[in-house]
Amino acid sequence: MSMRRADRQIDTDSAWQVVDACGFGTVSMCLPDGAPYCIPLSIARIGHVLYFHCAQEGMKLDALRSNPAVCVSCVGMAEPVPGKFTTLYTSAVLTGHAREVTEEGEKIRALRAICEKYTPENMQEFDAAIARSLCRTGIWRIDVTGITGKSKT
């Protein structure tokens, strides 16, 4: 992906750091009727793959099953500058293809990564939670095909 403001482009490693630091990623997709749809999701990364958990049915899954192409937007930081008409920020935009994870080992690795990112203080309960809910938890992966990052600091 090319960027109009190349002077604000950050390198790929820094863009991945934005992804790792963001509180959520907004995933954009197309519904089966072609209408646009986006939703914020708790994402975690293993290598160049993003994972998220979800229910096993719903509008998002209908969209992804119909057309797995996605775009993900992550904001690592955004702070208005007092007294100026500008904002300091870091962001990353990723493109890729989503697919459902069905293999149990990969599902557990993905959930562990999500839990370690969002609830690291509760990891002692992870195994019990997996035993209770793995069978009813949907896990999807986004195989990233492109990433760009931007910063104004």
Secondary structure, DSSP 4 states (H G I P E B T S, - for coil): ---S-GGGEE-HHHHHHHHHH-S-EEEEEE-TTS-EEEEEE--EEETTEEEEEE-SSSHHHHHHHH--EEEEEEEEEEEEPTTSS-EEEEEEEEEEEEEEE--HHHHHHHHHHHHHHH-GGGGGGHHHHHHHHGGG-EEEEEEEEEEEEEEE-
